[in-house]
Amino acid sequence: MENYTKGETREVEMEAAFEVGQDCVVMKVNAGSKIRNLMGYAMNKAKNPSVKRIVWNGSGKAVTKTVTCAEIMKRKIKGLHQINKLRSRRIEEIWEPNLEGLERLKVNRDIPAISILLSKDPLDASTPGYQAPGSFEEFWKSELQPQKPAKRKHQKYYTKKAMDSAKNRNTETQKS
């Protein structure tokens, strides 16, 4: 690539993952976004009774942060229906030749992206990526049973002198 110089870069427009209306808030998550700021804004919007849906969008390094924000919101607001859509964002780069006789190059980069729809109203359960409210918690409740704390199997190692003095103390307290 030393014979080429990077020229124009543009993002190919992709269709919206979900229909957005007046009752919907769209959150765009970037890699540098602070979760506290995103959640503060989204939670304030979700308190409004006219807002029924929140869409979280993120791509590249922001995918994990997008999922985290959606999961935090589901824990804070019970009863949210969820639909996940995995997609890719295409970026086209044009590389100009530095030498004569070479052609322009067009490089397409596909970056993973996710869109998560959280809705207060029921959604179509047959849609791929649908999660019913509370389905995750019910799964873990059935999988994990409460366990008793493990008893200590090994006693601490002591010197003979320490063991003898411990025995003497125990016998003295039992006599009293």
Sequence and secondary structure as in RCSB ss.txt:
>XXXX:A:sequence
MENYTKGETREVEMEAAFEVGQDCVVMKVNAGSKIRNLMGYAMNKAKNPSVKRIVWNGSGKAVTKTVTCAEIMKR
KIKGLHQINKLRSRRIEEIWEPNLEGLERLKVNRDIPAISILLSKDPLDASTPGYQAPGSFEEFWKSELQPQKPA
KRKHQKYYTKKAMDSAKNRNTETQKS
>XXXX:A:secstr
 TTEEEEEEEE     SS   TTEEEEEE TT  HHHHHHHHHHHHHSTT  EEEEEEEGGGHHHHHHHHHHHHH
HSTT EEEEEEEEEEEEEEEEESSTT   EEEEEEEEEEEEEEESS   TTSTTEE TTHHHHHHHHH       
   S     HHHHHHHHHHHHHHHH 
